[in-house]
């Protein structure tokens, strides 16, 4: 069973790095938004550093969303999903393997790229550390929520639009607590731990709900 | 493994595809499913593979231990489940790991279907027939008692059809089961035949439309 799980994880990571894969898509999209904002706002460093965490988080949400529609659809179209459904590996673990692979190619690189992109929005050192931490614990929630939508729209061609409408409202709590944790780290009335722990809780809860909901949706695709 | 199907029916989007299909398949037996285009041959295979729900009847599986029916079959359909960006070897290695019960190595399976040279080639470089043969090589990398083959000879040249014929006979002698939807009834010798006829003639759209007007 472990072997099947690792095989699926390895295959998805391999596909993401091959030609036509979506490995760098999220990161490049993230870079585009974060680079454009300072040009649009002008050289006001105080303003930039004040709204910096919010910009990075919005960019992270959109960058997660951009490649999500292919998460299960690609496998549904070419019949790989049939292969996975006839595997002894439970469908819940299939979902988890695919979500981990997606997070490793989208969420994790975003979090690790923040020290670089943070400079563009004039974040100080402490702000960057807080952004890395909040993105590392917060982006799994985004991927798990997205997996639900991706599973529901797996059999719909051009399902990206419906997917975004379905999952974006569900991502709002993660966005709120992610930004407030990142802001709290730079001073304020709320201690950093309060919103940060809620963000962790959101990731854990969505990991359960997202996995169960996505596998239920996949079982019912025709 | 023993497969018994009783009075199986299927309905998709409200339309009755077929009803009252019954057959019985024991070790070493093959069933050829025939019927005109759109009769529901692929639907029957998808139903057996557990991908769509039956509208009636029942499927009984015996002698497979704890495995469910989808876990004890190979389904080679029109959608072959192969990734164009991966090499033939990588595709088969993935199939072997995800399906469990590993048999031949990907390299040996590829040489059985005459594609030993394609082990390191991305699937995107292969022709339709070669791609089909890679899909068929999946039958060899993992051991499963029941093979569901949907038009297995499509895009295959005569030499490859011969290879497929041999593979199928070998599987049957080892006590395997085969259900193949095909227009070539001579694919396996001594196979049972199941012909899917139109379920109810009145199910055709224009007649249904007439009823609508009458009401």
Interface residues (C-beta under 8 A of the other chain):
Chain A: X3 X4 X6 X7 X8 X11 X14 X15 X18 X19 X20 X21 X77 X78 X79 X80 X82 X83 X84 X85 X86 X87 X88 X89 X222
Chain B: X12 X49 X50 X51 X52 X67 X70 X71 X73 X74 X75 X77 X78 X79 X80 X81 X82 X83 X84 X85 X86 X90 X93 X94 X95 X97 X98 X99 X100
